[in-house]
Amino acid sequence: MLDFGFSEILLTSAIALVVLGPERLPKVARQVGNWMGRARAMARQLSEQLEREVSAEELLKEQSSPKAPATNRIAPPPAVDVARADPYVPPYADAGTGPRTAPHAEYEPPTAVPTTPPVPTAPPSND
């Protein structure tokens, strides 16, 4: 862009002060600032509209071009040998990627649960 040094800005300001006078210089500076703001806003709007047009054109090209059928990007679950699978899989076990062990202890499957409740015994008598 334009490269202005301090000396160029000072010289331009001094010439503007002499030509315009101290009464009109602030009004002219304000007008020039407004024009610069409007020019920047118009340039920004133009670039945004060009960007929208380009993206809309690219989207239209993508929709009109034939594509290969979509593939399933989710991996299928690993095969599990049902005959060798443990009856209990703890929630922290990886599905089919390694031994199914607890983080800090060996995993033991639960033992068989009795089907009949234990028979209560009478307390020993103190006779």
PyMOL commands that set and color helices and strands:
alter all, ss='L'
color gray80, all
select helices_A, chain A and resi 6-64
alter helices_A, ss='H'
color red, helices_A
deselect
rebuild
show_as cartoon
